């Protein structure tokens, strides 16, 4: 076995090595950054830190899976952050403790915890489905369609947020059942990690073992060829967006309880982190390319970098610079690989 590996390595020419470096350059850079963090702060390598990273990655991963399917369709979703914020406000307003003084709905009784979750997922699926319909029906670029939805959602969210009994103020005082469901643990495993793991399995099955997944990759790779092959492009596009909206709803439900409050600014900028993680994880804007494992790897790498830079005390503004460079580099390398294949 070792002899075969040596023979394969020795047979690689300069171009092969160059291609290998180009295809994995972003991972090499991130690995070097992580190595630098570990050298500066050896305490970064610990079970407690690893557990915190997985917990922080959980909601981000769920959101990344939502936008990942849209990216596979050669699209993007700028409304993700506002959708998460809307879902968080809906969930929080319906799941406040009965004894909390500044309740959004003073006369509302205790609801089953999963009722607000289903409402948040349904509302976000509706708005995201509109995105999909506009993109598929009118051939509007997803960037512009979701930009319009981002602004619209913020307006609707702000109106709803201001309509509560106490007026426009942060929604807090959540029901203990809600917070324990989200930030509690089961058999020593944080529930957020369990939620993320369950969604990961579901997405893997949908992408790899169902007609929905096959059609998604077909439409993303070549919409015209998919249409000729009998794939309903409009229905597939809308379904991908609707599923993304459901994940945004779940993400907002979890995020409100994780941070302990919700307002009309919750979720701001989340779309950038989710899109960046997908691109770093190899989910290509050229369409039809992307794996569940790639999304997981991208989210984990971005979380490790963010957590690590904070861990060593790096200025937040410098962190933005590094993140921006990583995003641009990832997209540039992805374009190079796409042009080479073409």
NORDASUL-V757426 format. One record per run of one state. SS is the DSSP state (@ for helix, = for strand, . for the rest). FROM is the first residue (numbers start at 1). TO is the last residue. If there is no record, write none. Layout:
BEGIN
ss=SS from=FROM to=TO
ss=SS from=FROM to=TO
END
This chain:
BEGIN
ss=. from=1 to=1
ss=@ from=2 to=11
ss=. from=12 to=13
ss=@ from=14 to=40
ss=. from=41 to=41
ss=@ from=42 to=44
ss=. from=45 to=46
ss=@ from=47 to=72
ss=. from=73 to=79
ss=@ from=80 to=94
ss=. from=95 to=95
ss== from=96 to=96
ss=. from=97 to=112
ss=@ from=113 to=138
ss=. from=139 to=141
ss=@ from=142 to=162
ss=. from=163 to=170
ss== from=171 to=171
ss=. from=172 to=173
ss== from=174 to=174
ss=. from=175 to=175
ss=@ from=176 to=183
ss=. from=184 to=184
ss== from=185 to=186
ss=. from=187 to=188
ss== from=189 to=190
ss=@ from=191 to=209
ss=. from=210 to=210
ss=@ from=211 to=221
ss=. from=222 to=222
ss=@ from=223 to=228
ss=. from=229 to=232
ss=@ from=233 to=259
ss=. from=260 to=261
ss== from=262 to=262
ss=. from=263 to=269
ss=@ from=270 to=280
ss=. from=281 to=291
ss=@ from=292 to=311
ss=. from=312 to=315
ss=@ from=316 to=341
ss=. from=342 to=342
END
